Structure formats: C-alpha cells, structure tokens
Amino acid sequence: MIPFLGGADAAAPCLRDDRTREWVSYGELSDLALSWRDRLQGEKGLVFLYARNDVPTVAVLLGAIAGGHAVALLDPKLPEASKRELGDVYRPDFEIDCSAVDQLVVRNRDNPPPHPSLAVLLSTSGSTGSRKFVRLNLGNLRSNAVAIADVLDIGSDSVASGHLPLHYSFGLSVLTSHLSAGARTVLTERGFMEREFWTAMKEAEVTHVPGVPFHFAILERLGYQRLDLPQLAALMQAGGHLDVAARQRAHAYMDQRGGRFYVMYGQTEASPRMTTLQHEDFPVAPASVGRALPGGKLEIESADAEGGGEVVYHGPNVMMGYSEQRSDLEKGDELGGVLHTGDLGFLDAAGRLTLTGRAKRSAKVYGLRVNLDEVEKLTNTLCRSAVVQTGANLRIFYEEGIEARPDELRQLLLSRFSLPTGSFTFRALQSLPRTERGKIDYQRLGEMQ
C-alpha cells in the first residue's frame, strides 16, 4: 500500500508539474512509487531526498516510505557546505536528487536502522541547513492530512496550487491533504511574480491557493481583482503573522466571489497544522487563528492575569520528538501527543485561539522558520553581533570596528542559508545593549529603527 493513495480511483488525475501539462493519474503515481520502493529494498535506512516540486520527487517520497525507510526532505538549494555538514552528522544510507545525473547514491549501509515508526524528517529551519529535525511517523502525517482536508473542504474535485516547497511543512501538508482526498495538485517551482505561474494555475483550474504573509503581500500588489482564476474557491494563509487589515482584504475578496478565506496556525512539530479560522468566523474574530483541528485540543498553560499563557496542543499529529544526530533516529515517541508550542496566546469563549507573542527565539522569514540563535552563532564567528526579526527580515546588529562588515556578513549568511539576499539588513553599534544580568537586550534592539 502506498501512503495517502489508498482511497482514490486509479484513473483519477493526481499530479502535474512544470515539465508537462498532462496529469499523472493516481494509478500512474502508485506505479512510480512502487518502482522506487523496489529500488530501495533492504533494511530500514535514512534517505536524504533533495525535494523539488515535481512528480519524480513525490514518487520517491511515497515509495521510500512504503518501503519502510525514513525520509529527510531537504532543500536542494542548500549551500554545499551545509549539505556536507548534514551528511557528516546524519550519515544517510541513500541520497536522492531526481534532477541529478546519478539520481540515487548509496552512501552508508552499516548504520543502526532508524526507529520502526519513523517516516519523515523535516528540518526545524530548512533554509539554514539546521541539523535539528522534527521526527514524524506516518500516523502523524495521515491524521493531519485528513483533518486539513476536512476543515478546508477539500474534495475529489479540488485542485491545489503546489507552489510551496515540499521540504517545507506547509508545502508538504498541501500535497498530503489533497492526496488523501483524491484531489489534484499542480506542482511548480515558479513563483507569484512569474506570468507562467498564473497561466499554469488557470489552465489547471486551481481551486485552492495557499500562501504565507509574503505571498499575500504580492497578491495585494498585483491586485486581487486582477486574479484570473475562475475556479478559485479558497485562499489559505499560514506560515507566520499576517496583520488584520491584510486578512480583512483577503477575506473581503473571497467573500465577494463566494469563496472562502482561511487563517491557519501550525508548527512543523505538529505535522504541521493545529488550528483553522473558518471563513464565517472571521468577522467576529479577525485576529484569531481559529479552533483546534478535528482530533486536536488546545489549552493555555500558566496564564497571566490578562488570560495569556503558553499554547499547548494535544493531538495525534504531534511529532515523536527532535533529532540532532544520527543516533537520535533510533528513539521512539517522546512527547505522547502533547506539544508545548512556545507561543503565547489566549482562548475565547468559543475556543478560538489568538496569539500574542513568542516565548522562544525563532522567526518566520518568507514563511520559513529560522532559528535566530543559529544565525547569530554564525555571525559571531566574524564579529560580536545580535540578530532580531524586524517585519519580514532579519536585522543583524554588530559592534563597529572593521570596514565593510555588512558585505562580509552578507556573504557569510548567503554561503550557509538559502534565504533571499533581501532577507538581511545590518546596523553598526558602538556596543550591543545588555540587560542588568549582562545578556543581550533583544527587546531594545527590536525597538531600534
């Protein structure tokens, strides 16, 4: 049995990508996956899959899981230094890049096998090549896919825009939720600013378009009324905070055309979705991210006098745990379905969640989670520095002393992280502000213009 494909008619259209306008059927995708399962026969191993948004990558993913292997989905644009470091730490048994001449490379076959339940590894900060991964089993992924299909009203006649990277948890969930419903997905590596993207989406009669705040900023610049997608039925926003005014404009557009606008909240650790704000709930709770998914439950821990506290999520989609090295892959479920998110918020009387802040040092840049401490550790190899998020960008503060420091820092960051050049801004200070305990005062840095 190939995961996620069991309920669909074999003749039904399933996937297409940038290379062809022909739909690959569910039966054809199953055959491709079975071929990869057979190529990867043997004891359970770790597969490094450099995931591109195309049909061959999906076939490898499903085939490797069907063969019992654990698949780490990786950004193919990672710098070579980051790829080598990850390889040294995790010692993959196989490396697969469907765009390479030698698609399959056998690396190691003398490692202890991963845990029997482990199916997928997703980086907590995929664009930075972080060695910290989220360990997911097939039950985590399946339960989330089915719940998402339910709350987004995805049916066999739905067509998803698969533009989000498959190594990104949001992008993977778009694929799995549509596969589980017997729907179609148009995989593409093109972006919103490319004319070909919109042509392909219209030709495929796309109904569901997901996006992070960055994508909604582009939609506003393009103009919602200029979108030429006659079958568009749903816009879905996740991947970070979108201000209420921008949400209202997206909601108004979809309401006007008889469609739906969904706000979703999640983390890679939850496979990844935890809540959804339904279209009809938006007018009464526009700042909320909605209720827990079917099968999930929210609670607020250590709430303060104003009703805020840490968001804790319970559900079958909660990860098994983290890994930071090969030996961690042998571990079983360490969380028991309970995730302390590190986010702060409160629940209203209807059980809808409103987020108020972040308890941990992480950021969302272009929809991708970035560990600020990891970025700062790298910049500190050149100079004394501190990193904060300002808007959609990372701002690097550094102590004065060497000319052309921003150029050096930018080159270093781009050599390790697959983030756009415009993600970084720099500011020199005589000295970094510190608290009474001598720690860097990130609050003060965040307030600096």
VOGU-987625 format. One record per residue (C-alpha): residue in three letters; x, y, z. Coordinates in steps of 0.2 Angstrom, whole numbers. Example, Ala and Ser with C-alpha at 12.3 -4.5 7.8 and 13.67 -1.06 7.14 Angstrom:
  dotor      X      Y      Z
    ALA     62    -22     39
    SER     68     -5     36
REM end
This chain:
  dotor      X      Y      Z
    MET      0      0      0
    ILE      7     17     -5
    PRO      3     30      9
    PHE    -10     43      5
    LEU    -16     35    -11
    GLY    -27     21     -5
    GLY    -44     30     -7
    ALA    -43     37    -24
    ASP    -48     30    -41
    ALA    -33     24    -50
    ALA    -38     33    -66
    ALA    -42     50    -57
    PRO    -29     64    -61
    CYS    -17     67    -47
    LEU     -2     77    -51
    ARG      6     88    -64
    ASP     22     99    -64
    ASP     32    112    -74
    ARG     38     99    -86
    THR     21     94    -93
    ARG      3     99    -94
    GLU     -3     81    -94
    TRP    -10     74    -77
    VAL     -2     59    -70
    SER    -15     48    -63
    TYR    -16     41    -46
    GLY    -13     24    -53
    GLU      2     30    -63
    LEU      9     39    -47
    SER      7     22    -37
    ASP     17     13    -51
    LEU     31     26    -50
    ALA     31     25    -31
    LEU     32      6    -31
    SER     46      6    -43
    TRP     56     17    -30
    ARG     51      5    -16
    ASP     58     -9    -26
    ARG     75      0    -29
    LEU     77      4    -11
    GLN     74    -14     -5
    GLY     83    -19     11
    GLU     84    -15     29
    LYS     76      2     35
    GLY     88     16     32
    LEU     89     35     31
    VAL     85     43     14
    PHE     91     61     11
    LEU     79     67     -3
    TYR     83     84    -11
    ALA     65     88    -13
    ARG     60     98    -29
    ASN     42    102    -33
    ASP     39     89    -46
    VAL     31     72    -49
    PRO     48     62    -48
    THR     51     69    -30
    VAL     34     64    -24
    ALA     36     46    -31
    VAL     52     44    -22
    LEU     45     51     -6
    LEU     30     39     -6
    GLY     40     24    -12
    ALA     53     26      1
    ILE     40     27     15
    ALA     31     12      8
    GLY     47      3      8
    GLY     49      6     27
    HIS     63     20     26
    ALA     64     36     35
    VAL     65     51     23
    ALA     73     68     27
    LEU     66     81     15
    LEU     80     94     11
    ASP     81    110      2
    PRO     90    107    -15
    LYS     96    125    -14
    LEU    106    122      2
    PRO    124    128      0
    GLU    136    113     -2
    ALA    144    117     15
    SER    128    114     23
    LYS    124     98     13
    ARG    141     91     18
    GLU    138     95     37
    LEU    121     87     37
    GLY    129     72     29
    ASP    143     71     41
    VAL    131     72     56
    TYR    117     60     49
    ARG    126     48     38
    PRO    112     45     26
    ASP    110     27     19
    PHE    104     35      2
    GLU    104     52     -6
    ILE     92     55    -20
    ASP     90     70    -31
    CYS     79     67    -46
    SER     87     81    -56
    ALA    104     74    -55
    VAL    113     63    -67
    ASP    115     49    -54
    GLN     98     51    -46
    LEU    102     38    -32
    VAL    118     37    -22
    VAL    121     24     -9
    ARG    131     32      5
    ASN    131     20     20
    ARG    123      4     24
    ASP    132      0     41
    ASN    121     12     52
    PRO    109      6     65
    PRO     92      7     57
    PRO     80     21     62
    HIS     65     18     74
    PRO     52      7     65
    SER     39     20     66
    LEU     50     35     59
    ALA     44     40     42
    VAL     49     58     38
    LEU     61     71     45
    LEU     58     89     42
    SER     71    102     47
    THR     65    115     60
    SER     74    128     50
    GLY     76    121     32
    SER     83    136     24
    THR     98    137     36
    GLY    103    119     35
    SER     99    116     53
    ARG    104     99     60
    LYS     89     99     71
    PHE     75     89     63
    VAL     57     85     68
    ARG     54     66     68
    LEU     37     61     61
    ASN     28     45     59
    LEU     15     40     46
    GLY      1     42     59
    ASN      6     60     62
    LEU      6     64     44
    ARG    -10     55     40
    SER    -20     62     54
    ASN    -15     79     49
    ALA    -19     77     31
    VAL    -36     70     34
    ALA    -40     84     47
    ILE    -34     98     35
    ALA    -45     91     20
    ASP    -60     91     32
    VAL    -58    109     38
    LEU    -53    116     21
    ASP    -67    106     12
    ILE    -55     98      0
    GLY    -64     85    -11
    SER    -60     75    -26
    ASP    -64     90    -37
    SER    -52    101    -28
    VAL    -36    107    -37
    ALA    -22    114    -26
    SER     -8    126    -31
    GLY      8    116    -25
    HIS     20    131    -26
    LEU     26    130     -8
    PRO     42    119     -7
    LEU     39    101     -2
    HIS     53    101     11
    TYR     43    115     20
    SER     30    108     31
    PHE     16    119     24
    GLY     20    113      6
    LEU     21     95     11
    SER      4     97     20
    VAL     -4    104      5
    LEU      1     89     -5
    THR     -4     76      8
    SER    -21     84     12
    HIS    -25     84     -7
    LEU    -19     66    -10
    SER    -29     60      5
    ALA    -45     67     -3
    GLY    -42     60    -20
    ALA    -39     78    -26
    ARG    -26     86    -39
    THR    -11     96    -36
    VAL     -1    107    -48
    LEU     17    106    -43
    THR     28    121    -48
    GLU     44    129    -44
    ARG     38    145    -52
    GLY     33    160    -41
    PHE     19    173    -40
    MET     29    186    -49
    GLU     30    175    -65
    ARG     17    176    -78
    GLU     19    157    -82
    PHE     14    153    -64
    TRP     -3    161    -66
    THR     -6    154    -84
    ALA     -2    136    -77
    MET    -14    139    -62
    LYS    -28    145    -73
    GLU    -26    130    -86
    ALA    -26    118    -71
    GLU    -42    126    -65
    VAL    -35    128    -47
    THR    -47    130    -33
    HIS    -36    131    -18
    VAL    -21    143    -16
    PRO    -10    143      0
    GLY      2    156      5
    VAL     12    164     18
    PRO     12    183     23
    PHE     25    186      9
    HIS     13    179     -4
    PHE     -2    189      2
    ALA      9    205      1
    ILE     12    200    -18
    LEU     -7    197    -21
    GLU    -10    214    -14
    ARG      2    222    -26
    LEU     -4    213    -40
    GLY    -22    217    -35
    TYR    -35    204    -30
    GLN    -47    209    -43
    ARG    -34    206    -57
    LEU    -33    187    -52
    ASP    -38    177    -67
    LEU    -43    161    -58
    PRO    -61    157    -62
    GLN    -62    142    -52
    LEU    -53    149    -36
    ALA    -63    143    -21
    ALA    -51    145     -6
    LEU    -36    156     -1
    MET    -27    148     14
    GLN    -14    158     25
    ALA     -2    151     37
    GLY     17    152     39
    GLY     18    167     51
    HIS      8    183     56
    LEU     -2    192     43
    ASP     -9    209     50
    VAL    -28    210     52
    ALA    -30    223     39
    ALA    -22    212     26
    ARG    -33    197     32
    GLN    -48    208     30
    ARG    -44    212     12
    ALA    -41    194      8
    HIS    -57    189     16
    ALA    -67    203      8
    TYR    -61    197     -9
    MET    -65    179     -7
    ASP    -82    183      1
    GLN    -87    194    -14
    ARG    -84    180    -26
    GLY    -92    167    -15
    GLY    -76    158    -10
    ARG    -68    156      7
    PHE    -53    163     16
    TYR    -44    153     30
    VAL    -31    158     43
    MET    -21    143     49
    TYR     -9    141     63
    GLY      4    127     65
    GLN     22    121     68
    THR     32    108     59
    GLU     31     99     76
    ALA     13     96     73
    SER     14     89     55
    PRO     11    105     54
    ARG     -7    111     56
    MET    -15    114     73
    THR    -29    127     70
    THR    -40    134     57
    LEU    -51    150     57
    GLN    -66    147     46
    HIS    -72    160     34
    GLU    -88    163     43
    ASP    -79    165     60
    PHE    -68    179     53
    PRO    -80    194     55
    VAL    -82    190     74
    ALA    -63    185     77
    PRO    -52    193     64
    ALA    -36    192     75
    SER    -39    174     79
    VAL    -31    159     71
    GLY    -46    148     75
    ARG    -51    132     83
    ALA    -41    116     85
    LEU    -41    104     71
    PRO    -53     89     72
    GLY    -45     77     84
    GLY    -34     90     92
    LYS    -36    101    108
    LEU    -29    117    114
    GLU    -25    123    132
    ILE    -16    138    139
    GLU     -3    135    152
    SER      2    147    166
    ALA    -10    160    160
    ASP     -6    178    167
    ALA    -19    190    174
    GLU    -24    195    157
    GLY    -28    177    151
    GLY    -12    174    141
    GLY      0    160    143
    GLU      9    146    133
    VAL     -1    137    120
    VAL     -1    119    122
    TYR     -8    107    109
    HIS    -14     89    111
    GLY    -17     78     95
    PRO    -12     63     85
    ASN     -1     74     73
    VAL     11     79     87
    MET     29     74     82
    MET     39     59     90
    GLY     52     72     95
    TYR     68     80     89
    SER     84     74     82
    GLU    101     82     81
    GLN    112     67     76
    ARG    110     50     68
    SER    108     41     85
    ASP     93     51     89
    LEU     84     42     74
    GLU     83     27     85
    LYS     72     35     98
    GLY     53     32     99
    ASP     39     44    103
    GLU     45     55    117
    LEU     30     68    118
    GLY     15     57    119
    GLY      4     68    108
    VAL      7     84    118
    LEU     16     99    111
    HIS     22    114    121
    THR     22    127    107
    GLY     32    141    114
    ASP     19    153    108
    LEU      9    164    119
    GLY    -10    167    117
    PHE    -27    165    124
    LEU    -43    156    120
    ASP    -60    165    118
    ALA    -77    158    124
    ALA    -79    149    108
    GLY    -62    140    109
    ARG    -54    151     96
    LEU    -35    155     99
    THR    -27    172     97
    LEU     -8    173     98
    THR      0    186    107
    GLY     19    183    106
    ARG     33    170    105
    ALA     42    163    120
    LYS     57    157    111
    ARG     70    164     99
    SER     63    159     82
    ALA     56    169     67
    LYS     47    167     51
    VAL     55    174     36
    TYR     46    172     19
    GLY     36    159     28
    LEU     51    148     33
    ARG     55    146     51
    VAL     73    152     56
    ASN     82    149     72
    LEU     89    166     77
    ASP    101    159     89
    GLU    109    148     75
    VAL    110    163     63
    GLU    118    173     77
    LYS    131    159     81
    LEU    136    161     63
    THR    138    180     63
    ASN    148    179     79
    THR    162    170     70
    LEU    166    187     62
    CYS    161    199     75
    ARG    151    202     91
    SER    133    203     84
    ALA    115    200     88
    VAL    100    195     77
    VAL     82    200     78
    GLN     67    200     67
    THR     60    216     60
    GLY     45    214     49
    ALA     49    201     36
    ASN     68    202     38
    LEU     82    198     49
    ARG     91    213     56
    ILE    109    210     61
    PHE    117    222     74
    TYR    136    222     75
    GLU    149    231     85
    GLU    159    243     75
    GLY    177    240     71
    ILE    180    234     54
    GLU    175    242     37
    ALA    164    234     25
    ARG    157    222     39
    PRO    139    221     31
    ASP    147    214     15
    GLU    157    201     24
    LEU    142    196     35
    ARG    130    195     20
    GLN    142    184     10
    LEU    144    173     26
    LEU    125    171     28
    LEU    122    168     10
    SER    135    155     10
    ARG    126    145     23
    PHE    107    149     22
    SER     96    148      7
    LEU     86    164     11
    PRO     84    178     -2
    THR     98    192     -2
    GLY     85    205      4
    SER     81    195     20
    PHE     95    203     29
    THR     98    221     35
    PHE    113    227     45
    ARG    116    241     58
    ALA    133    245     67
    LEU    133    250     85
    GLN    147    255     97
    SER    141    241    108
    LEU    127    229    110
    PRO    114    234    123
    ARG    113    222    138
    THR    102    219    152
    GLU    107    220    171
    ARG    112    202    170
    GLY    124    205    156
    LYS    113    197    142
    ILE    110    205    126
    ASP     94    216    127
    TYR     84    209    112
    GLN     69    220    117
    ARG     79    236    115
    LEU     86    230     99
    GLY     69    226     92
    GLU     64    244     96
    MET     78    252     87
    GLN     73    260     70
REM end
